[in-house]
Amino acid sequence: MRHRHRQIKEEGALPACLTLCGAFLPCLLASLLILLLHEVACASYHRPPSPLFLPRYCSPRLEARIWRMAEEDETTVRHAYKESPSWSWPATTSMQRKFSFGAICGFALLLRMMLSLQPYSGAGVAPKYGDYEAQRHWMEITVHTPVKEWYVNTTNNDLRYWGLDYPPLTAYQSWIHGRIIHALEPAAVALNTSRGHEDARSKFLMRWTVLSSDILVFFPAALAFVSLYYKLAIFEEQAWALSMILLQPALILIDHGHFQFNCISLGLAAGAAAAVVSRHELVACVLYSLSLNHKQMSAYYAPAFFAHLLGRCIQRRSPVFGVVKLGIMVLTTFTICWWPFLSSRHSALQVLNRLAPFERGLYEDYVANFWCGTSMLIKWKQLFSVPVLARLALGATITAALPSMVQQIRAPSARGFLLAMLNSSFAFYFFSFQVHEKSVLLPLLPATLLALEEPGLLQWLVPYAVVSMLPLLRRDDLVLPYFALLALFFLLLKCPRHFEYKIAEDKLIKIFRAPILRNCSLAGAAILHLLYFYVQPPPRYSFLFEAFITSYCFAHFLVLFIYANCKQWYVPGDGQWVSSSKKIN
């Protein structure tokens, strides 16, 4: 905090005012989006609910009948709303829908711009600074050195100082952004002389590289998913689902506060999910392969994609041909991304070695996963060597992801696939080797994509995912945005009142809605916040409260993981739905 006050004093009064506005304006401007969604909901309160929000645990026969009736009445319903004066604003024409979606996207972009005025990882902390410096250094290396030296330790590329440890697509992205910054501010990416470069102009340009990535990749993917997956939902439901995806606080805090480019890999994964639910499997293979080639953590979704696409192929007349076709698309995409590094076996192995840093250990800092959450009871790092831990992590991860894979191979469906994405990413987050706190963004993506169908899951997972990153955000001096964005999330969560009855009808989540459990959970979180901010831990256990926070969040995540796995097995396959529908007809 002293460093932050000194920085404000040096930069002057205007940047200080902008910084404070960036911290508090999210709560003030939240009312604009809430009013928009509220007006939409009020204007259409007389509309019948979408079949999406009818009880999910009815029989397949009844569910098929409901969907058939909804499709038959769709034209009549739209005609009635067109003539109704109470539906004069906002109307449901294509142009007005685009305007409303554009307003939500504009608000999400404004929120990101305001957060960009806040501090970032390692600001002014020499000698290695933080993730901001890592991203800037990768731009410096990719711009000034040959491609074959990007992952090799050389005189101009000291791998001990933020060496590239992500797949080739991240390097290409750094090269593109580095070229742009080099044209506008050469000193910011000058070879060997720009370490720790943090002047106002370079920070402005660096922040805009993340903003532009969000606009070009994540925003279109979110819009495509909502338009394809929730195409039968009424407009206010689609608007709320888009808001939950674009205003998810954890991703905003990490990318535009802490400073990273998760929006690219997660945007590609969301685009791949949109392609899967719309039955464009070849497009899904390309997009997911690109996501995996941007950040290796996208492998968290690999079991879900593999199991679902395999299940689809098995249902067809020529399953082998379907598998071969998908495999060719994956191999082609990987070959194009890795082409500069396939000139020799040594070159390819050099990149692979950088992508699997086993020397970093089982986990970094304090992560709300199994290994760290149980470390107060079992000293895993002291009891086992790194090779043994790596084998344990591999076995535990496969075991945890297996049930959701089996369900999707047996009965693939769009909703089951999204739940499989959530369950497989949770399995990797809990048990895989070398996990850090930012990896919680992987389970959060499918949870937000399922916002309309699983609002109860969303309202539990998102807050505790943000809380699990509190130690990291506090080190980055992002406490004010942390509370502001959490407050915004809870306000938006309570906006669509007509969704609440669906949560009440959900048999599996009734236990989570018990007042005593909810109140105890919130009370525990409040106590942990008070202890963390106002109580000095014992000198011998200086990180005691961080360990409490991670263990507390892990306990909540574990319950949600069990719930999501059970919920996935309740979802019938698309083939079962079709057969039930044929019997009705």
N, C-alpha and C positions, 0 to 999 in steps of 0.2 A: 504494500500500500504506500509506503514512503516513496518507492520508486515511481509509483503512478502519480502521486502529488507533485514530485519533482518534474515529471514529464509534462504535466499540465502547465506548470509554472513556466517551463522553458518554451513551450509552444505558443503560449499566449492565451488571452481571454476567449477569443472566438472559437478555437478548437476545443477549449474546455467546455464552453456552452454547448457545442455540437455533441460532445461526448456525453454530457448529462442528458441531453435531449434523446440521444440514441438509446440511453438506458430506460427512460421513463415513457417515451412516446408510444412504445408498443401497447402499453396498457390503455393509453388515451385513445389511440387510433383503433383499438380493437372494437370499440363501439360502432365504428362505421360498418365493419363487416357483419357484426352481430345484427345491426339494424337492417342490413340488406337481407340476410337470411330470415330474420323475423318477419319482415314485410312479405317475403315470398311465402313463408309458411302461413301467415295470416290470410293472405290473398287466396290461398287454396285450401282453407281448412275444411271446406265441404267436399273435397275430392275423396273418392274411395282410396283406401290404402293400396299401394302396389303389392302384387303377389309376392314380391321379395320380402315383405314384412309380415307375411302370414306365418303361423307356427311351423317351425322347421322339422318337427318330429311327428307330423302326420304321415299317414301311409303313402307309399308311392302312387297308389291309385287316386287318392284324394288330391295329392299335390299336382298330378298331371291334369286332373279335372279343373283345378283352380287356374292353372296356367292357360289352359285352353279357353276358359271363359274370359280371362283377361285379354287374350289376343282377339277374341271375337268382339269384345266391347270397346276395343281401343279406338276405332274410328268414331263411334258414337260419342265416347267421352271427350275426344278432342274437339268434335263439332260443338258440343254443348259448352265447353270452356271458351271457345272462340266467340260464341254469341253472348256469353255471360258478362255483364258489365263489371262484376267484381273481379274478373280476371283481366282487366284492361292493363294493369301493370303489376308485375312484369309479364308480358304476354309470352307465349311459347313459340314464337316464330324463330326461325334459325338465326336471323341477325341479332335479335334481342338475347337469345341464349348465348351467342358468342360474346356479346357485350358484357353480360353478367359474368361469364367465365373470365373474360379479360379483366374485369374489375377485381376478381379474386386473385388472378395472377399478378396484377399491378400492386395489390396490397401486399402479397407475399414478397414481391421484389422490393417494395419500399421497406419492408421489415428487414430484409437482408442488407439493404444499403445502410440503414440506421445502425445495425449491429456492426457493420464494417468500420464504424467510427470508434469501436471499442478496442482494447488491447488484444494482442495475439500471443501465441505460444513463444516464449523465450524473448520477449521484447526487451532489448537492451541488456540481456544477460549473457555476457561473454564467458567462455570463449566459443561455445558451440551453439548458443542461442536456443532455437527450438524448431518446430515444424515449419514455421514461416521461412526460416533460413534454409531449411532442407529443400523446400520447394524452389526457392530462389537459386540455390546452389545447383540444383539439377538443371535449371534453365541455363545457367552459366556453363556447365559442363557440356550439355548437348549442343549448344550454339558454337562452342569454340574447339571442340575435339571431334575426331572422326567417330563414326558410328561404332566401329569395332572396339573402341576404347572406352565406351560408356560404362561398361561393367568390369573393366580391368584396372588394376592398380598401376598408375603411371605417375610420372613427375607432375603432370597437370591435373591428375585425378586421384587424389588421396582418398581411398575408400574408407579410411578411418574417420574422415570428416564428411559425414552425411553422404556416403556412397549410395548410388542407386540400388534399391532393393525391392523394386516393383517390376512387373513384366514390361515388355517392350512398348505397349500402347501408352503407358505412363511416360516413358521416355519420349515418344513422338509428341505427346501432348505438351511436355515440357519444352521440346524444341520449337513447337509452334508459338507458344506463349513467350519463350525466350527471344525468338526473332522479332516479335512485336515490340517487346520491351527494349530490345537492343536498338531498334529503329527510333524509339522515342526517348529513351534514357540509357545510353550506352554504359554509363558508369555503374548502373544497377546490376549488370551482368558481366562486367569486365573480368577477364580471366585472371585468377589469383589475387586480384586487388579489390574485389568487391565483397569479401567476407564481412558479414555484419552490416551491410549497407542498408540503412533504414531511414533515408531522408523522406520528406513528405511526398514528393513526386513519385518515387519508386513504390511507396506504400499504396498510393492511390492506384497505380497501374497494377500492382499485384492483387489488390482487392478486386479490381475489375476483371482480372482473369478468371476468378472464381465466379463472379456474378454472370459473366458471359457464358461460362460453362453450364451454370444452372439454367440459364435462359435457352440455350441451344440443345441441351440434352435432357435434363430432369423435367422441366416444365412440359415439353411436348410429350414425353413418356407418360406423365401423370394425366394429361388431357386425353391421350389415346386410350389409356386403360379405363378411365371413367366412361368414356364414350362407348367403348366396346363391351365392357363387363356389366355396366349398369345401364345398358341402353333401354331396358324395359322399366327402369325406375322413373318416378316422376321427377320433375326438374329440381325441386328444392332438395331432394335426396342426393341427386347428382352434384349439386353445388356444395352441399355439406361434405360429401365424400372427397371432392377435390380440395376443399379447405383443409381437411384432416391430413391429406397427403402433402400439400405444399406448405402447411404451417406447422408441421411436426417439429417441436422445439429442439430435439437432440441434434438432428441433422443441421439445422440452422446454426446452432451454437458451435458445432465442431467445424463446419466448413467456413462460416463467415465470421466466427469469433476466434476459435483456436487456430484455424487456417489449414484446410486440406481440400482435396478435390473428390470427396466421396460422392458428390452429386453425379459425376460422370459414370462411375461403375454402377451405382445404384440406379441411375436413370436408364442405363442399358439393360440392367436386370429387370426393371419395371417394364421397359419396352418388350423384352423377351416374354415376360408374363402376359402382357397384353396380346402378343402374337399367339401364345399357347391357348388362351381362353377363346380366341377367335379362330382357332384351328389353322393357323399359318405356321406349321411346325418348322419349315425350312427357314423362315425369317427368324423364328425363335432361336434356332440353332446358331445362326449368324450373330444375333444380338447378344445371346448369352456368352458365346465364345469371345466376343469383343469385351464384354464385361469381365470375364475371367482373365483376359489379356491386359486389362487395365489394372486390376488389383486381384492378387491371388486369394484374398478373402472371399471373393465371389464364389469360391469353391464350396462355401457354406450351403449354397443352393444346389450343388451338383446332384445329390441324391434325389431331390424332388424332380428336377428336370429329367434325369435319367429314368427314374421309375415311371413318371407320367408318360413320357414319349415312348418308352418300351411297352407300356400297357396299351397305348393307342395302336402301336404297330401290331401287337398280338391280336387285336380285335379285327384286323383287316384280312383280306383274302391272301395277300402275299406279305406276311410279316417280315420275312428275310429281306425282301426288296426294300421295304420301308426302313428297316434298320440300316441297310447299306446306304440308302439315299441320305439319311440324316448324318451318318458317319462321314460321308464324303463332304458334306457341307461344313462339318466341324473341322475336319482335317485341312480343307482348303483355307478356311478362315485362319487357323493357327499357322499354316504355312506362309500365308501372306504377311501376318504380323511378325513372324520370326525369321523371315527370309534373310535379312542382313546378318543374322547370327548363325545361319546354317551352313556357312562356308566350310566349317570344320567341326569335328566333334568337341575339341577343346573349347571353342568359342561358345557352343551351345551349353556345355557343362558349366562354363564360367557364369553364365546368366542364371542357370538353375541353382548353383551354389549360393548366389546372392538372394534368391527367392526363398531359401530355406535356412534362415539363420538360427540353427540349433544352439549356437553358443549363447544366445540371449536368455535361454532358460525356459521354464515351463510357462511363465506368464510375466508380464511387465507391470510394475507398480501394484495398484490394488484393483482387481477385476472381480466383478460379482459373478464368478463362475464357480464350478465345483472345487477346483484345485485351490483357489485362493480363499473361497468361502469356508473351506474346511481346514485351512492351514493352521488355524489357532489350535485345533485339536490334533491334527496329524501333520508333522513336519515333512512334507513330501520331498522337498529339495534336499533335506539332510538324510533321509532314509534311503533314497534311491539315486542312482547315477542318471545322467542325461539319456543314455541309450535305453535304459529300462523305463524311464518316464515316457520317452517317446513311444515305446511299444504299448505301454499302458494307455496312453492317450489315444492311440490309434484304435485299439480294441474297444475302449469305452465309447469312442465316437461312433464307430460302426454299429455297435450294439444299440446305442440310443437312437440312431437314425433308421434302423432296420424296420421297426413297426410301420412307420409312415410310408416307407418305400414299398413294403408288401401290400399295403392297402391300395396304393396307386397302381401297382402292377395288376392287381386283381380287378379293381373297379375304378379306372381313371375317370376323373370329372374335373371341371374347371374349379369349383370350390374346394374340392379335395386337394387339387394341386396347390392352391394358395395356402391351405393349411399345412400341406407337406413342406412348402417353402419355409413356413414358420417353424415347423418341428425340426427339420434338418438343420436350419441355421441355429436353432437353440441347442441342438446336439453338438454342433461344432463349437459354439460359444462356451458351453459348459465343460467339454471334455478334451477339445483338441489342444495341440501343443503350440505354445507361443501365441497366447491371446492377450490383447491389451484392452483397456476400458472402452476404446472407441469402437470395438467390434460389436457392441450391442446395437449399433445401427443396422446390422444385417437382419436380426429378428424383427426390428421395428418396421422395416419396409413392408413385408407381407401383412403385418398387423394393421398398418394404415391402409393398405390396399383392401383389406377386409372390413373397413370401418363401418360400412352399412350393415353387413351381415353379422359382425361380431363387435358391436359397440361396447359391450361389457368387458371383453378382453382388452379393447383399446384403452378404456378408461383406467385399467389397472396397470397395463404394461408400460405405457408411455411415461407417466410420472415417475415410476420407479427406475426406468431406464435413465431418465435425466438425473435423478438423485444419485444413481450409481456412479455418475461422472462428476459429482460435486467436488471431490478432491482435485481432479484435473482442472476443472473450471475455476476453482479458487486459486490455484497456482497461476492461472492465466489472468487473474483479476477480472473475471467475468461473472461475479456474484450477482450484480444488479441485473444484467440481462437474463441470468438464470431464473431469478424470481419473476421477472417481468414476463418472460415467455411461458413459464409454467402457469402464471395467472391467466394469460391469454388462452392457453390450451383449455383450462377449466371453464372459462367463459364460453368458448366455442362448443365445448362438450355439452353444456347445458342449454345450448341454443335451440335445437330441434326437439321440443317437448314431445311431439307425437312419436318419437322413436322409443320412448321409455317403456311403453307397454310390451315391446318385443323382448326387451331384456327381462322383464318380469315373467314372460312365458317360457323362457329358456330353462329347461329342467336342470341342466348341468351347472348353470351359473347361479342358481338360487342361493347356494351356500355363500357365494361371494357377496350377495346383497344383504346378508344378515347384518342388521345394524351393529351388533356387538363386535363382529369381526371387522367391519369397515371402520368403526370408531377406534378399535384397538390398533389397527394398522396405521391410521392417521396419527393417533397419539404417539405411537412408537417413532414414526418419522419425524414428528415435531420435536420429540425429546432428543433424538439424535442430532437434529439441526442445532438445538440450543447447546448441547454438549460440545458439538464440533466448533461452534463459533465463539462460545463464551467461557468454556472450561478448559483449563490447562491440563493436558494429560501428564501422567507421571514421567519423569525424565527417562526412566528405563524403558518405557513403552510409549515413545513419542508418536507413534502412528496407531495408537490404540483405537481412536475414534474412526479413523479411516477403515480399519479392519471391521469395526462394528457396522459401518455403513454398507460395506460390500457383502458381509454375511447376511445382513437384514434384507438387502435387495435380492440376493441369491435365493433366500427362502421364498420370496414372492415369485421370482422367476420359475423356480422349480414347480410350484403349485400350478402356475399358468402353463408350463410345459406339459404336465400330466393332463391338465384339462384339455389342451389343444389336441393332444394325441387321442384322447377319448372322443373328442368332438369329430375328429377326422373319420373315425370308424363308423360314425353315425351317418356320414354323407354317402348316399347311393351313387353308383357309377352312372355315367350318361347312358350306357347301354341298358341298365335297369330301368331308367326313366323312360327311354324310348319304348321298351317293351310294354311297360305299364300304360303308356299313352296309346299304343296300338290296341290294347285290349279294350280301353274305354271307347275308342272310335268304332 
